[in-house]
């Protein structure tokens, strides 16, 4: 077993933070030999329970759950920061040309390796990611994630129409490839598969129907797509699927809304859409830096909580502007505050942090429900994915955090002023990454 002494941040079931200024985190194997949190709490209360155990002390540092990114595009790593007039021009001019390169397995592997290292450098230990329409891009991502022992979910993009040569797939073959990838990768080590229609307009009804059949055949895999991101996209979807009550309902009509379904954006919803999310168990991946960058709109937090469906935070790189969870949490605060197009509210620092850890884990169905692994937290039994934070990482941050009078002020200082420099170390499955960071 391993033990670490530092300040410790984790979350209770009611979304509130639990914080020990002088805490002890003990990591050891569970019954299956997997590294999990064996004990956590005040140092003074736990230390005598583990006599003889070597304890690594991190004075002035904070141990916190690894971040969970609910929606990100690996092949858009090199598209981040590209200027565009909006979503559809951005896809046409940047995203699709770049994604067409992922038929090359060596290229896909190089990008996947950089992408996963960048996630870990920013403290992200679990992600639900898009690959491309090429099976080789999925294999590359899974192989690289497996080497890093990550809990990682991805899938081949389905897009058999309204897509250029190089990324457009063939309906029947796309479904055959998807099932083969599910059987090859889902449940291997800490990996999971996601059935991945890009978004409803770029799939024929036949492809969506086949995806829904696969979702029914493999209920333990995930489903991921985009919905209701901007008004032009919504109008296009309504033209293509006039029989559906709404853009969101299109996915339900094809059997693609259930537990473990995650839809990015979910901005332009009415209460019927919100109720459909709640009733089917689907979750929203809130992508605030992307929505601000592309001018898509503002996620309605008040509406989501009033109707009661699950959500968590996502970077959406490359539409989003940063891998950093701190930048994403700050953008979510801006989005929550906007009160012209929806009710405005101030999201608490604890709630912002919860959205990117335990809340995102719950949205994935990975918060320990029904025997599923538990991630995104540091409570006993949770998988041992965590980060070591340095609240003195920059002079301004050190000055600000030294004046924090309570936990909210400390967390908000990190959210507003933090970046990758705050992430001093990242631990995956109980091991520091990279290996030379061991302590």
Buried (B, 14 or more C-beta within 10 A) or exposed (E): EBBBBBBBBBBEEEBEBBBBEEBBBBBBEEEEEBBBBBBBBEBEEBBEEBEEEEBEEBEEBBBBBBBBBBBBBBBBBBBBEBEBEEBBEBBEBBBBBBBBBBBBBEBBBEBBBBBBBBBBBBBBBBBBBBBBBBBBBBBBBBBBBBEBBBBBBBBBBBBBBEBEEBBBBEBEEBBEBBBEBBEBBBEEBBBBBBBBBBBBBBBBBEBBBBBBBBBEEBEEBBBBBBBBBBEEBBEBBBEBBEEBBBBBBBBBBBBBBBBBBBBBBBBBBEEEBBBBBBEBBBBBBBBBBBBBBBEBBBBBBEBBEEBEBBBBBBBBBBBBBBBBBBBBBBBBBBBBEBEEEBEBBEBBBBBBBBBBBBBBBBBBBBBBEEEBBBBBBBBBEBBBBBBBBBBBBBEEBBEBBEEBEEBEBBBBBBBBBBBBEBBBBBBBBBBBBEEEEEE
